[in-house]
Amino acid sequence: MAETIRNVAIITKFNSIEAERAASRIAELLITKEIKVYSIFPSIISNTTPINPQELGNIDLDLTFAVGGDGTTLRAFRITPPKTPLFSMNVGGNRGILSEVGIDSIDFAIRSILVGQYFHDLRLRIQASIGGNIVPPALNDITFTRINLTRTPILSIKLMDDQINQRMDGIIISTPTGSTGHSYSNGGPVLYEGLNCLVLNPIASINRMPELVVPIADIGILSTHDAQLTIDGQEIFKVTAGQNVKISRFSQDAQFIRLRKRGMRQLAKLGF
């Protein structure tokens, strides 16, 4: 039985004519079904209501469409209300590992969603606090890196009542969803996306600290030098030397809308 869909937001890749055209087609199909469609600035789609990202929390959204690549999907999850499900389309992106369909399947996807032929795919997210100040959640990863390229800090990493002290350039804290992202580029393993665990992937560790796959638990990080925290490769926050960073599971899992079940779906997107 199909869920009632009344309000939909469309978030489009920046400066992509291809994504804009796809978003217009999505809006057209939804509007013919008397669904209210909001387009998120800077994108303005004909016959939709344009709004700023900050206004999304004031709308009772039933669904969000992310039209672009993985970067658009990651951005969409950070700016939409936490409980809002999201459908990702790879239009104008590269691999589109997070996406469900491409531009050729727009009409099929909309028809399937409107008749309830889909399911929810939940993914854990993580969130950091810097000196007690909470930053936006990450679906893929949180990367802690040094700022001064001439001085390598000692990082103190606290996990499950243990503490590791290592001199290194930084560390990537990745979810299973993000295991195909920055962590993978740094030599990390690819994890099945539905697992409840985290990957700790050191960056240029002097003593070659191994990558760790650990259960979900609070992680503390302390650096002897100034550093920066990067959320999903898109938002950067400064961390001063000696400032406590805490990384925890975010209270709301990300909800993807999927049309069909697949096993290690990300392997095909990586070319295997």
C-alpha positions in Angstrom: 0.0 0.0 0.0 1.5 3.3 -1.0 2.2 6.0 1.6 0.6 9.3 1.0 3.0 11.8 -0.5 1.9 15.4 -0.3 5.1 17.5 0.0 8.4 16.9 -1.8 11.7 18.7 -2.0 14.1 18.6 -4.9 17.8 19.3 -4.3 19.9 19.6 -7.5 23.6 19.5 -8.2 25.1 23.0 -8.5 25.7 24.3 -12.0 24.5 21.2 -13.9 22.2 21.8 -16.8 21.6 18.0 -17.0 20.6 17.8 -13.4 18.3 20.8 -13.8 16.5 19.2 -16.7 16.0 16.0 -14.8 14.7 17.9 -11.7 12.2 19.7 -14.0 10.9 16.3 -15.3 10.6 15.0 -11.7 8.7 18.1 -10.7 6.4 17.8 -13.7 5.5 14.2 -13.0 4.8 15.0 -9.3 2.8 18.2 -9.9 0.4 16.3 -12.2 -0.4 14.1 -9.2 -1.2 17.3 -7.2 1.9 17.0 -5.0 3.5 20.1 -3.7 7.0 20.5 -4.9 9.7 22.7 -3.4 13.0 23.5 -5.1 16.0 24.4 -3.0 18.0 27.5 -3.8 20.1 28.2 -5.8 18.0 25.9 -8.1 14.7 27.3 -9.3 12.4 24.8 -11.1 9.3 26.0 -13.0 6.0 25.6 -11.2 7.6 24.7 -7.9 8.0 26.8 -4.7 11.6 27.9 -4.3 12.9 28.0 -0.7 16.2 28.3 1.2 17.7 25.2 2.8 17.1 26.7 6.3 13.3 26.7 5.7 13.1 22.9 5.1 12.6 22.3 8.8 9.3 24.3 8.7 7.8 22.0 6.1 6.2 18.6 6.7 8.2 16.9 4.0 7.3 13.4 2.9 10.2 12.8 0.5 13.4 14.5 -0.8 14.9 13.9 -4.3 18.6 14.4 -4.6 19.5 14.9 -8.3 23.2 14.9 -9.1 26.1 12.9 -7.8 27.1 11.5 -4.4 28.0 15.0 -3.2 24.5 16.2 -3.8 23.1 13.3 -1.9 25.4 13.9 1.1 24.5 17.6 1.1 20.8 16.7 0.9 20.9 14.5 4.0 22.5 17.3 6.0 20.0 20.0 5.1 16.7 18.0 5.1 14.8 17.0 8.3 16.5 13.9 9.8 13.4 11.7 9.5 12.7 12.5 5.8 13.4 9.7 3.4 15.5 10.5 0.3 15.6 9.1 -3.3 19.0 9.6 -5.0 19.4 9.9 -8.8 22.8 10.0 -10.4 22.5 12.8 -13.0 25.6 14.6 -13.9 27.6 12.8 -11.2 30.5 10.4 -11.5 30.1 6.9 -10.1 26.9 7.7 -8.1 27.6 5.0 -5.6 24.8 6.2 -3.3 22.2 6.6 -6.1 19.4 4.2 -7.0 18.8 5.1 -10.7 20.2 7.3 -13.4 18.6 9.8 -15.8 17.1 7.1 -18.1 14.9 5.8 -15.3 13.2 8.9 -14.1 9.6 8.1 -15.2 9.9 4.5 -14.0 11.2 5.6 -10.6 8.4 8.2 -10.1 5.7 5.7 -11.1 7.1 3.1 -8.7 7.3 5.5 -5.8 3.8 6.8 -6.3 2.3 3.3 -6.2 4.4 2.2 -3.2 6.7 -0.1 -5.0 9.8 0.7 -2.9 11.3 0.1 0.5 13.3 2.0 3.1 17.1 1.4 3.4 18.4 2.7 6.7 22.0 3.8 7.1 23.8 4.8 10.3 25.2 8.3 10.5 27.8 9.8 12.9 28.2 13.2 14.4 31.0 15.1 16.0 31.2 17.6 18.8 34.2 20.0 19.1 34.7 21.2 22.6 31.1 20.5 23.2 29.8 22.3 20.1 27.9 19.9 17.8 28.5 20.0 14.1 26.2 18.5 11.3 26.0 14.7 11.0 28.0 12.7 8.4 26.7 9.9 6.3 30.0 8.9 4.8 32.9 10.0 7.1 34.5 12.5 9.5 38.1 13.2 8.7 40.5 14.6 11.3 43.6 16.1 9.7 46.5 18.3 10.7 46.7 21.9 9.5 50.5 22.6 9.8 52.1 20.5 7.1 55.6 20.8 8.7 54.6 19.4 12.1 53.1 16.0 12.7 50.8 15.8 15.7 50.3 13.1 18.3 46.7 12.0 18.2 45.2 10.4 21.3 42.3 8.2 20.3 40.0 6.9 23.0 37.7 4.0 22.2 36.0 1.4 24.4 38.0 2.2 27.5 41.3 2.0 25.6 43.6 4.8 24.4 45.9 4.8 21.4 48.6 7.5 21.1 50.1 7.8 17.7 52.0 10.4 15.7 50.1 10.7 12.4 48.7 13.2 9.9 45.1 12.4 10.8 42.4 9.8 10.9 39.3 9.0 8.9 36.2 7.7 10.9 34.0 6.1 8.3 30.6 4.5 8.3 30.0 1.3 6.2 28.2 3.6 3.6 31.3 5.8 3.5 33.8 2.9 3.2 33.8 3.4 -0.6 34.8 7.0 -0.2 37.8 8.7 1.3 38.6 5.7 3.5 38.7 3.5 0.4 41.1 5.9 -1.3 43.3 5.7 1.7 43.5 1.9 1.5 40.6 1.0 3.7 38.2 -2.0 3.3 34.9 -2.0 1.6 32.1 -2.9 4.1 28.6 -4.1 3.4 26.5 -1.0 3.8 24.0 -2.4 6.3 26.6 -3.3 9.0 26.6 -1.5 12.3 30.2 -0.7 12.8 32.8 1.9 12.0 36.2 2.0 10.2 39.1 3.9 11.8 41.6 4.6 9.0 44.9 6.3 10.0 46.5 8.8 7.6 50.3 8.5 7.4 50.8 6.9 10.8 54.5 7.0 11.7 54.2 3.5 13.4 51.9 2.3 10.7 48.8 1.9 12.9 46.5 -0.6 11.3 43.0 0.1 10.0 40.4 -0.9 12.6 36.8 -2.1 12.1 35.1 -1.5 15.5 31.6 -1.7 17.0 29.7 1.5 17.3 30.9 3.4 20.3 31.9 6.9 21.2 35.3 7.9 19.9 37.4 10.7 21.5 40.2 12.4 19.6 42.8 14.8 21.1 45.6 16.4 19.1 48.8 18.1 20.2 48.5 20.6 17.3 45.8 22.5 15.6 43.7 20.4 13.2 40.6 20.5 11.1 37.5 18.3 11.0 35.9 17.7 7.6 32.3 16.4 7.4 31.6 14.2 4.3 34.3 16.1 2.4 32.2 19.2 2.3 32.1 21.2 5.6 35.3 22.1 7.5 35.6 23.0 11.2 38.7 24.1 13.1 40.0 22.2 16.1 42.5 23.8 18.3 45.4 21.9 20.0 44.1 20.1 23.1 40.5 20.5 22.2 38.3 17.5 22.8 36.6 16.0 19.8 33.9 13.4 20.4 32.4 11.3 17.6 29.1 9.4 18.3 26.3 7.7 16.4 23.8 10.3 15.2 20.3 9.8 16.7 18.6 9.4 13.3 19.7 7.0 10.6 19.6 8.2 7.0 16.6 6.8 5.1 17.1 5.9 1.5 14.2 5.0 -0.8 15.2 1.9 -2.8 13.3 0.3 -5.7 15.0 -3.1 -5.6 17.2 -5.1 -3.3 20.8 -5.8 -4.2 23.7 -7.4 -2.3 27.1 -5.6 -2.3 25.6 -2.9 -4.5 28.6 -0.6 -4.2 31.0 -3.1 -5.9 29.4 -2.6 -9.3 29.7 1.1 -8.9 33.4 0.7 -8.2 33.8 -1.3 -11.4 34.1 -4.8 -9.9 
